[in-house]
Amino acid sequence: MAAGAPAPPHPGSYEEYLQAQVTARDLHYLESEEVAQQLVELGFCGSGDVLQREEFEAQVAAAEALAAASPQKSLASVGKELKDNFLRALAEREEANRTGRISSIIFIRDRNSRHQEVSAYIDYAHRLTTDDFEVYFSGKKKLFPRNSDLSFYNWDRNVSTSHSSPNYQVIAENACGLLFKNKSDRKIINVDPKAHPGDSTTRTPVETDLYLHVVIYDHIVRRGT
């Protein structure tokens, strides 16, 4: 059996699991998503380490049963009037990040109180354990870049910092640019918009009125068996 299986961010399907592993290169040569998915399932495309349908469904069921049996912390987004796409995107991912099914990295670029342009890659699951997200979801306060985040950059001052978190190791000195390694399944997340984000990772730009630029990287955590 292949080591580990993803639990989808939403009630996902095996087809979505296969699609997440299809690369741009696969589509370039095959010109068919359906054929690419079939070849991923057979091990000819993607990482080559692919679960069969029965294995996938068994591990998803086990993960869901574990989550149902575990005490759930109340969600900060419940009952809030979410007035922006960004807040709705965070709410959609809150439970999955709290339970560890997904490990999301949020890229935010905006201006600080001194009107300096700053940006950061934020470990959402980690911030959920350190911040009061009630104030964010209620609109009383904005989730904002900090120099303690995974990677922080002040564009005006040309100052950058990086810090690994409980979920990610920062790989800053790399020919491929900035990378993050998930500490649970050791998969690499590539945040270069021109590159594939990585195995079991999706890149989602978010249209928002709250910030200059927002992108969310959702990594489906594959756990060993």
Secondary structure, 3 states (H helix, E strand, C coil): CCCCECCCCCCCCHHHHHHHCCCHHHHHHHCCHHHHHHHHHHCCCCCCCCCCHHHHHHHHHHHHHHHHHCCCCCCCCCCCCCCCHHHHHHHHHHHHHHHCCEEEEEEEEEECCCCCEEEEEEEHHHHHHHCCHHHHHCCCCCCCCCCCCCEEEECCCCEEEECCCCCEEEECCCCCCCEEEECCCCCEEECCCCCCCCCCEEEEECCCCCCCEEEEEEEECCECC
